Amino acid sequence: MIHRVDVSKRAERGLASAPKQVAAKFFYWKRQVAEHGLDFVKTIPGYHDEPLAGKLRGHCRSIRLALGYRAYYRLVGETVKCVLVEEVNKHDYKKIERLFGL
């Protein structure tokens, strides 16, 4: 069960420039993952946690923080069992594809 969330520097910059309610919802999601585990939090419909399609299939998942803002994350390692949040932006999938080299 995954209870740890790491945030990349790129995601921290995205959160700093995002509206306050977006950052607040992200930190609430992070706290819920720490308390209940990622598998439980994925089932909460308000986050719209979903795997991405197209070139990003199998590489990344996203959660909805606001109508236009998403946090993109991936699972890191079998033994580490943590989530690495890679990016928080205004729904820019091309930027995420570049991040993963696709």
C-alpha positions, 0 to 999 in steps of 0.5 A: 500500500502506498502512503508516501508522496514525493513532489518534484521541484518542477511540481513545486514551482507549478504549485507556487504559480497556481491559484491558492485553491489548487495548491490547497486541494493538492496538499489535501490529496497528499495528506489523504494519501498519507493517511488512507493510502493511494488505492483508497484515494483513487476511488474518491470521485472528486479527484478524477484519478485516471491513467492517461491515454495515447503516448502517455499510457502506462507512464503517468496518471493524473488527478483533477485539482480544478477544472483546468489544473491537473497534477501528473504523477507516476508510481516509483519502484516496487520496493520504494512504493511512493508517488512522485508528482512530476508536474502541476499545470493548466492541462498541458499534455504536450508538456508532460509528453516532453517531460517523459521524452515521448 
